[in-house]
Amino acid sequence: MNLYKKLKDLHKEHMTFMIVPHSGSNVRQFRLKKIFYYLFLWISGVLCALTVVLTVSLIQLNHQLDVKLNDLEKLESINKDQSLEIAELKNKTSFVNEKLSILNELENQVRNMVGLKTTNQQSLKKPISRSALRGAAVVKTESESNNDSLDIESLEVLAAEMDEKMENLNILIDDVSDQLKVLAAKPDKMPTEGRITSTFGYRKSPFNGRKEFHSGIDIANKQGTQILAAGSGIVTFSGWNAGYGKTVIISHGHGYRSVYAHNKENLVEVGQRVQKGDVIAKMGSTGRSTGSHLHFEIHYNGEQINPEKILKP
C-alpha cells in the first residue's frame, strides 16, 4: 500500500524544465511528471548496465573466438602434416607390398633352381592394391576416415604377410640347405672327359661276343686322365676289386652310391670325405678291360640305374 501510495503521489508531482536561448528569445518550459522522469532514469541505468554487460561479453566471446581460430589453425596444420605422413606411409606400404611380390617370385625361382616345389600360398585377406594406397587430402572428411580405416587394415594385412614371408623364408633356408646337401651329394657330375664307348643295358660282350648286361657306362680316354667324384660323399672302398681292377666306391647318402673302375691309380682312401669334382683317381685299364677307359656305375637304393639319366651334360 505504501508503494502504491508513493507511486500515486509521484504521479501527481511534476518537474518543470526551462530552455533559455542565448539569442534572448522567449524561454520555453516543459512540464514532466516525476514518475516518467524516474522511469527514464531507471531505464537509462538498465540500458547502461546491459551495454556494459554486453560489451564485456562480446570482448570475452571475441577472445574465445580468437583462441578457437588459433586452435583450428593448429589442428589444420597438424592434420596437413598427418595427411602428408599418411600419403608417405601409403607409398611405402605400396612399395613394401611390391617387394613382397618380388620376394615371392624370387622364392619360387630359388625353389626351381634347387628342385623344390614352388609355393602357391594366397593371403588370407585381400591383397593391397596400388590404387587403394594412392592420394591423401589436407582436411579429413568422413570418407577419408573410412579410407584411413582401410589403410590400417591394409597395414595389418601387410604386417601379417611380412610375418608369413619371414616364416616362409626361414623354412626356405632350411629346405634349400637340405636340398643343397642332396644336390651336392647326387652323383650327377660327369666323372671324366672322353667318349662314351658303351652304354647302360644289354650289349654284346667284347670278350666272347655273347649278350650280357652292362651295369654302367664306359668312357674312353688316354691313360692318366683325371677321374672326378660325381658327387660329394665318403669313400667306402678304394682298392683292387676282381674284374673291376682298381676301383673307388663312394657313398653319397640319400640312397646314392657311385663306382669308378679299371683305374690306373686310386688317389683316395677309405673313410675320406670328398666333394663333388674332387680328383679321386687316374684312368687306366686294370682288371678285365680291353683298353684305357673308366667304367662308371650309379646305384640308387641298392639298384643299378642308368648313369646317363642322372649325369648332367
C-alpha positions as a Markdown table, in Angstrom:
| # | Residue | x | y | z |
|---|---|---|---|---|
| 1 | Met | 0.0 | 0.0 | 0.0 |
| 2 | Asn | 2.8 | 2.4 | 0.8 |
| 3 | Leu | 4.4 | 1.8 | -2.5 |
| 4 | Tyr | 1.2 | 2.3 | -4.4 |
| 5 | Lys | 0.6 | 5.5 | -2.5 |
| 6 | Lys | 4.1 | 6.7 | -3.2 |
| 7 | Leu | 3.6 | 6.0 | -6.9 |
| 8 | Lys | 0.3 | 7.7 | -6.9 |
| 9 | Asp | 1.8 | 10.8 | -5.2 |
| 10 | Leu | 4.7 | 10.7 | -7.6 |
| 11 | His | 2.4 | 10.6 | -10.5 |
| 12 | Lys | 0.7 | 13.8 | -9.3 |
| 13 | Glu | 4.1 | 15.7 | -8.9 |
| 14 | His | 5.6 | 17.5 | -11.8 |
| 15 | Met | 9.0 | 18.7 | -12.8 |
| 16 | Thr | 9.5 | 21.9 | -14.9 |
| 17 | Phe | 12.3 | 22.2 | -17.4 |
| 18 | Met | 13.3 | 25.6 | -18.8 |
| 19 | Ile | 15.1 | 26.2 | -22.1 |
| 20 | Val | 16.7 | 29.6 | -22.2 |
| 21 | Pro | 18.1 | 30.6 | -25.7 |
| 22 | His | 21.2 | 32.7 | -25.9 |
| 23 | Ser | 19.6 | 34.9 | -28.5 |
| 24 | Gly | 17.2 | 36.2 | -25.9 |
| 25 | Ser | 14.1 | 34.8 | -27.4 |
| 26 | Asn | 11.3 | 33.5 | -25.3 |
| 27 | Val | 12.0 | 31.0 | -22.6 |
| 28 | Arg | 10.4 | 27.7 | -23.1 |
| 29 | Gln | 9.1 | 25.5 | -20.3 |
| 30 | Phe | 8.2 | 21.8 | -20.2 |
| 31 | Arg | 6.4 | 20.1 | -17.5 |
| 32 | Leu | 7.1 | 16.4 | -16.9 |
| 33 | Lys | 5.7 | 14.2 | -14.4 |
| 34 | Lys | 8.3 | 12.9 | -11.9 |
| 35 | Ile | 7.3 | 9.3 | -12.4 |
| 36 | Phe | 8.3 | 9.5 | -16.1 |
| 37 | Tyr | 11.5 | 11.2 | -15.2 |
| 38 | Tyr | 12.4 | 8.5 | -12.7 |
| 39 | Leu | 11.3 | 5.9 | -15.1 |
| 40 | Phe | 13.5 | 7.4 | -17.8 |
| 41 | Leu | 16.5 | 7.3 | -15.4 |
| 42 | Trp | 15.8 | 3.7 | -14.4 |
| 43 | Ile | 15.5 | 2.6 | -18.0 |
| 44 | Ser | 18.7 | 4.5 | -18.9 |
| 45 | Gly | 20.5 | 2.8 | -16.0 |
| 46 | Val | 19.3 | -0.6 | -17.0 |
| 47 | Leu | 20.4 | 0.1 | -20.6 |
| 48 | Cys | 23.8 | 1.3 | -19.5 |
| 49 | Ala | 24.2 | -1.8 | -17.3 |
| 50 | Leu | 23.1 | -4.1 | -20.2 |
| 51 | Thr | 25.5 | -2.2 | -22.5 |
| 52 | Val | 28.4 | -2.8 | -20.1 |
| 53 | Val | 27.5 | -6.5 | -19.7 |
| 54 | Leu | 27.1 | -7.0 | -23.5 |
| 55 | Thr | 30.4 | -5.2 | -24.1 |
| 56 | Val | 32.2 | -7.4 | -21.7 |
| 57 | Ser | 30.5 | -10.5 | -23.1 |
| 58 | Leu | 31.5 | -9.5 | -26.6 |
| 59 | Ile | 35.1 | -9.0 | -25.6 |
| 60 | Gln | 35.1 | -12.4 | -23.9 |
| 61 | Leu | 33.5 | -14.0 | -26.9 |
| 62 | Asn | 35.9 | -12.3 | -29.3 |
| 63 | His | 38.8 | -13.6 | -27.2 |
| 64 | Gln | 37.4 | -17.1 | -27.1 |
| 65 | Leu | 36.8 | -16.9 | -30.9 |
| 66 | Asp | 40.5 | -15.9 | -31.4 |
| 67 | Val | 41.5 | -18.9 | -29.3 |
| 68 | Lys | 39.3 | -21.2 | -31.2 |
| 69 | Leu | 40.6 | -19.9 | -34.5 |
| 70 | Asn | 44.1 | -20.3 | -33.3 |
| 71 | Asp | 43.4 | -23.9 | -32.2 |
| 72 | Leu | 41.7 | -24.6 | -35.5 |
| 73 | Glu | 44.8 | -23.3 | -37.4 |
| 74 | Lys | 47.0 | -25.6 | -35.3 |
| 75 | Leu | 44.6 | -28.5 | -35.9 |
| 76 | Glu | 44.6 | -27.8 | -39.7 |
| 77 | Ser | 48.4 | -27.7 | -39.6 |
| 78 | Ile | 48.6 | -31.0 | -37.7 |
| 79 | Asn | 46.0 | -32.5 | -40.0 |
| 80 | Lys | 48.0 | -31.4 | -43.0 |
| 81 | Asp | 51.2 | -32.9 | -41.6 |
| 82 | Gln | 49.4 | -36.1 | -40.7 |
| 83 | Ser | 47.9 | -36.3 | -44.2 |
| 84 | Leu | 51.4 | -36.0 | -45.7 |
| 85 | Glu | 52.6 | -38.7 | -43.4 |
| 86 | Ile | 49.7 | -40.9 | -44.3 |
| 87 | Ala | 50.4 | -40.3 | -48.0 |
| 88 | Glu | 54.1 | -41.2 | -47.5 |
| 89 | Leu | 53.0 | -44.2 | -45.5 |
| 90 | Lys | 50.7 | -45.3 | -48.3 |
| 91 | Asn | 53.6 | -45.1 | -50.8 |
| 92 | Lys | 55.9 | -47.0 | -48.5 |
| 93 | Thr | 53.2 | -49.6 | -48.0 |
| 94 | Ser | 52.7 | -50.0 | -51.7 |
| 95 | Phe | 56.5 | -50.2 | -52.2 |
| 96 | Val | 56.8 | -52.9 | -49.5 |
| 97 | Asn | 53.8 | -54.8 | -51.0 |
| 98 | Glu | 55.5 | -54.8 | -54.4 |
| 99 | Lys | 58.8 | -56.0 | -52.8 |
| 100 | Leu | 56.8 | -58.8 | -51.1 |
| 101 | Ser | 55.6 | -59.9 | -54.5 |
| 102 | Ile | 59.1 | -59.8 | -55.9 |
| 103 | Leu | 60.2 | -61.9 | -52.9 |
| 104 | Asn | 57.5 | -64.4 | -53.7 |
| 105 | Glu | 58.8 | -64.7 | -57.2 |
| 106 | Leu | 62.4 | -64.9 | -56.1 |
| 107 | Glu | 61.5 | -67.6 | -53.6 |
| 108 | Asn | 59.8 | -69.7 | -56.3 |
| 109 | Gln | 62.9 | -69.1 | -58.6 |
| 110 | Val | 65.2 | -70.3 | -55.8 |
| 111 | Arg | 63.0 | -73.3 | -55.3 |
| 112 | Asn | 63.0 | -74.1 | -59.0 |
| 113 | Met | 66.8 | -73.8 | -59.1 |
| 114 | Val | 67.3 | -76.3 | -56.3 |
| 115 | Gly | 64.4 | -78.6 | -57.4 |
| 116 | Leu | 62.0 | -77.8 | -54.6 |
| 117 | Lys | 58.3 | -77.4 | -55.2 |
| 118 | Thr | 57.1 | -73.9 | -55.6 |
| 119 | Thr | 54.6 | -72.3 | -53.2 |
| 120 | Asn | 51.2 | -71.1 | -54.2 |
| 121 | Gln | 50.0 | -69.6 | -51.0 |
| 122 | Gln | 47.5 | -66.9 | -51.1 |
| 123 | Ser | 47.0 | -64.2 | -48.5 |
| 124 | Leu | 44.2 | -64.8 | -46.0 |
| 125 | Lys | 43.0 | -61.3 | -46.7 |
| 126 | Lys | 42.5 | -59.2 | -49.9 |
| 127 | Pro | 45.9 | -58.1 | -51.3 |
| 128 | Ile | 46.8 | -54.4 | -51.1 |
| 129 | Ser | 46.3 | -52.6 | -54.4 |
| 130 | Arg | 48.2 | -49.6 | -55.5 |
| 131 | Ser | 45.0 | -47.6 | -56.2 |
| 132 | Ala | 43.8 | -48.2 | -52.7 |
| 133 | Leu | 47.0 | -46.7 | -51.3 |
| 134 | Arg | 47.3 | -43.6 | -53.5 |
| 135 | Gly | 46.5 | -40.0 | -52.6 |
| 136 | Ala | 45.8 | -38.0 | -49.4 |
| 137 | Ala | 43.7 | -34.9 | -48.6 |
| 138 | Val | 44.5 | -32.0 | -46.4 |
| 139 | Val | 41.3 | -31.9 | -44.3 |
| 140 | Lys | 39.8 | -35.2 | -43.3 |
| 141 | Thr | 36.2 | -36.0 | -44.2 |
| 142 | Glu | 34.0 | -38.9 | -43.3 |
| 143 | Ser | 35.0 | -40.8 | -46.5 |
| 144 | Glu | 38.7 | -40.1 | -45.7 |
| 145 | Ser | 38.2 | -41.5 | -42.2 |
| 146 | Asn | 36.9 | -44.7 | -43.9 |
| 147 | Asn | 39.9 | -44.7 | -46.1 |
| 148 | Asp | 42.1 | -44.4 | -43.0 |
| 149 | Ser | 40.4 | -47.5 | -41.6 |
| 150 | Leu | 41.1 | -49.2 | -44.9 |
| 151 | Asp | 44.8 | -48.1 | -44.6 |
| 152 | Ile | 45.0 | -49.5 | -41.1 |
| 153 | Glu | 43.5 | -52.8 | -42.3 |
| 154 | Ser | 45.9 | -52.8 | -45.3 |
| 155 | Leu | 48.8 | -52.3 | -42.9 |
| 156 | Glu | 47.6 | -55.2 | -40.7 |
| 157 | Val | 47.4 | -57.4 | -43.8 |
| 158 | Leu | 50.9 | -56.3 | -44.9 |
| 159 | Ala | 52.3 | -57.0 | -41.4 |
| 160 | Ala | 50.7 | -60.4 | -41.5 |
| 161 | Glu | 52.1 | -61.1 | -44.9 |
| 162 | Met | 55.5 | -60.0 | -43.8 |
| 163 | Asp | 55.4 | -62.3 | -40.8 |
| 164 | Glu | 54.3 | -65.1 | -43.0 |
| 165 | Lys | 57.0 | -64.3 | -45.5 |
| 166 | Met | 59.7 | -64.3 | -42.8 |
| 167 | Glu | 58.4 | -67.7 | -41.7 |
| 168 | Asn | 58.4 | -69.0 | -45.3 |
| 169 | Leu | 61.9 | -67.7 | -45.8 |
| 170 | Asn | 63.2 | -69.4 | -42.7 |
| 171 | Ile | 61.6 | -72.6 | -43.9 |
| 172 | Leu | 63.1 | -72.0 | -47.4 |
| 173 | Ile | 66.6 | -71.5 | -45.9 |
| 174 | Asp | 66.3 | -74.9 | -44.2 |
| 175 | Asp | 64.8 | -76.6 | -47.3 |
| 176 | Val | 67.5 | -75.1 | -49.5 |
| 177 | Ser | 70.2 | -76.1 | -47.1 |
| 178 | Asp | 69.0 | -79.6 | -47.1 |
| 179 | Gln | 68.4 | -79.6 | -50.8 |
| 180 | Leu | 71.9 | -78.2 | -51.5 |
| 181 | Lys | 73.3 | -81.2 | -49.5 |
| 182 | Val | 71.2 | -83.5 | -51.6 |
| 183 | Leu | 72.3 | -81.8 | -54.8 |
| 184 | Ala | 75.9 | -81.8 | -53.8 |
| 185 | Ala | 75.6 | -85.5 | -52.9 |
| 186 | Lys | 73.7 | -86.5 | -56.0 |
| 187 | Pro | 76.3 | -88.1 | -58.4 |
| 188 | Asp | 75.3 | -86.1 | -61.5 |
| 189 | Lys | 78.7 | -84.6 | -62.5 |
| 190 | Met | 80.4 | -86.2 | -65.5 |
| 191 | Pro | 83.3 | -88.1 | -63.8 |
| 192 | Thr | 85.8 | -87.7 | -66.6 |
| 193 | Glu | 86.4 | -86.4 | -70.1 |
| 194 | Gly | 86.2 | -88.8 | -73.0 |
| 195 | Arg | 83.9 | -90.7 | -75.4 |
| 196 | Ile | 81.2 | -93.0 | -74.2 |
| 197 | Thr | 82.0 | -96.3 | -75.8 |
| 198 | Ser | 79.5 | -98.5 | -74.1 |
| 199 | Thr | 76.1 | -97.6 | -72.6 |
| 200 | Phe | 74.0 | -99.0 | -69.8 |
| 201 | Gly | 72.0 | -102.2 | -70.6 |
| 202 | Tyr | 72.4 | -105.3 | -72.6 |
| 203 | Arg | 75.2 | -105.4 | -75.1 |
| 204 | Lys | 77.5 | -107.9 | -77.0 |
| 205 | Ser | 80.4 | -108.8 | -74.8 |
| 206 | Pro | 83.8 | -107.5 | -76.2 |
| 207 | Phe | 85.4 | -110.8 | -74.9 |
| 208 | Asn | 83.2 | -113.6 | -76.1 |
| 209 | Gly | 80.6 | -111.9 | -78.3 |
| 210 | Arg | 77.7 | -113.1 | -76.1 |
| 211 | Lys | 74.8 | -110.9 | -75.0 |
| 212 | Glu | 75.4 | -109.6 | -71.5 |
| 213 | Phe | 74.1 | -106.9 | -69.2 |
| 214 | His | 76.4 | -103.9 | -68.8 |
| 215 | Ser | 75.8 | -102.3 | -65.4 |
| 216 | Gly | 77.3 | -98.9 | -66.2 |
| 217 | Ile | 78.8 | -96.8 | -68.9 |
| 218 | Asp | 82.3 | -96.8 | -70.3 |
| 219 | Ile | 84.1 | -93.5 | -71.0 |
| 220 | Ala | 87.3 | -93.9 | -73.0 |
| 221 | Asn | 90.3 | -91.6 | -72.9 |
| 222 | Lys | 94.1 | -91.8 | -72.6 |
| 223 | Gln | 95.9 | -93.3 | -69.6 |
| 224 | Gly | 96.2 | -91.0 | -66.6 |
| 225 | Thr | 93.1 | -88.9 | -67.5 |
| 226 | Gln | 91.7 | -87.4 | -64.2 |
| 227 | Ile | 88.7 | -89.1 | -62.7 |
| 228 | Leu | 86.4 | -86.9 | -60.6 |
| 229 | Ala | 83.9 | -87.6 | -57.9 |
| 230 | Ala | 80.5 | -87.4 | -59.5 |
| 231 | Gly | 79.0 | -86.2 | -56.1 |
| 232 | Ser | 80.0 | -85.4 | -52.6 |
| 233 | Gly | 80.3 | -88.3 | -50.1 |
| 234 | Ile | 82.5 | -90.7 | -48.2 |
| 235 | Val | 84.9 | -93.2 | -49.8 |
| 236 | Thr | 83.8 | -96.7 | -48.7 |
| 237 | Phe | 86.1 | -98.7 | -51.0 |
| 238 | Ser | 89.5 | -98.0 | -52.6 |
| 239 | Gly | 91.5 | -100.9 | -53.9 |
| 240 | Trp | 91.5 | -104.0 | -56.1 |
| 241 | Asn | 88.1 | -105.4 | -57.0 |
| 242 | Ala | 88.5 | -108.6 | -59.1 |
| 243 | Gly | 87.5 | -107.9 | -62.7 |
| 244 | Tyr | 86.9 | -104.2 | -62.0 |
| 245 | Gly | 90.6 | -103.8 | -61.3 |
| 246 | Lys | 91.5 | -100.8 | -59.2 |
| 247 | Thr | 88.2 | -99.4 | -58.0 |
| 248 | Val | 86.8 | -96.5 | -56.0 |
| 249 | Ile | 83.3 | -96.6 | -54.4 |
| 250 | Ile | 81.8 | -93.5 | -52.9 |
| 251 | Ser | 78.7 | -93.5 | -50.7 |
| 252 | His | 76.8 | -90.2 | -51.3 |
| 253 | Gly | 73.9 | -90.7 | -48.9 |
| 254 | His | 70.3 | -90.2 | -49.8 |
| 255 | Gly | 70.3 | -93.7 | -51.4 |
| 256 | Tyr | 73.1 | -93.0 | -53.9 |
| 257 | Arg | 76.4 | -94.8 | -54.5 |
| 258 | Ser | 78.9 | -94.5 | -57.4 |
| 259 | Val | 81.6 | -96.9 | -58.7 |
| 260 | Tyr | 84.7 | -95.9 | -60.6 |
| 261 | Ala | 86.6 | -99.0 | -62.1 |
| 262 | His | 89.6 | -100.0 | -64.1 |
| 263 | Asn | 91.6 | -97.2 | -62.7 |
| 264 | Lys | 95.4 | -96.9 | -63.2 |
| 265 | Glu | 95.8 | -95.3 | -59.8 |
| 266 | Asn | 93.4 | -94.6 | -56.9 |
| 267 | Leu | 94.1 | -91.2 | -55.1 |
| 268 | Val | 91.7 | -91.5 | -52.2 |
| 269 | Glu | 91.5 | -93.7 | -49.1 |
| 270 | Val | 88.6 | -95.4 | -47.3 |
| 271 | Gly | 86.8 | -93.1 | -44.9 |
| 272 | Gln | 88.0 | -90.0 | -46.8 |
| 273 | Arg | 85.3 | -87.3 | -47.4 |
| 274 | Val | 85.3 | -86.0 | -50.9 |
| 275 | Gln | 83.5 | -83.1 | -52.6 |
| 276 | Lys | 81.8 | -83.2 | -56.0 |
| 277 | Gly | 84.5 | -82.5 | -58.6 |
| 278 | Asp | 87.5 | -83.7 | -56.5 |
| 279 | Val | 90.1 | -85.8 | -58.3 |
| 280 | Ile | 89.8 | -89.3 | -56.9 |
| 281 | Ala | 91.7 | -91.5 | -59.4 |
| 282 | Lys | 93.5 | -91.7 | -62.8 |
| 283 | Met | 92.1 | -93.5 | -65.8 |
| 284 | Gly | 93.7 | -96.9 | -66.7 |
| 285 | Ser | 92.9 | -100.4 | -67.9 |
| 286 | Thr | 93.3 | -102.6 | -64.9 |
| 287 | Gly | 91.2 | -105.7 | -64.3 |
| 288 | Arg | 89.0 | -107.2 | -67.1 |
| 289 | Ser | 89.4 | -104.4 | -69.6 |
| 290 | Thr | 90.1 | -104.0 | -73.3 |
| 291 | Gly | 91.7 | -100.6 | -73.2 |
| 292 | Ser | 92.1 | -97.3 | -71.2 |
| 293 | His | 88.6 | -96.2 | -70.0 |
| 294 | Leu | 86.5 | -95.6 | -66.9 |
| 295 | His | 83.7 | -98.0 | -66.1 |
| 296 | Phe | 81.2 | -95.8 | -64.1 |
| 297 | Glu | 78.2 | -97.1 | -62.2 |
| 298 | Ile | 75.4 | -95.4 | -60.1 |
| 299 | His | 73.4 | -97.4 | -57.6 |
| 300 | Tyr | 70.2 | -96.0 | -56.1 |
| 301 | Asn | 68.7 | -97.7 | -53.1 |
| 302 | Gly | 70.7 | -100.8 | -53.9 |
| 303 | Glu | 69.7 | -101.0 | -57.6 |
| 304 | Gln | 71.9 | -100.2 | -60.5 |
| 305 | Ile | 70.5 | -97.4 | -62.7 |
| 306 | Asn | 71.4 | -95.8 | -66.0 |
| 307 | Pro | 74.0 | -93.1 | -65.2 |
| 308 | Glu | 73.1 | -91.1 | -68.3 |
| 309 | Lys | 69.6 | -90.4 | -66.8 |
| 310 | Ile | 71.3 | -88.6 | -63.9 |
| 311 | Leu | 74.5 | -87.1 | -65.3 |
| 312 | Lys | 74.4 | -83.6 | -66.4 |
| 313 | Pro | 75.8 | -82.8 | -69.9 |
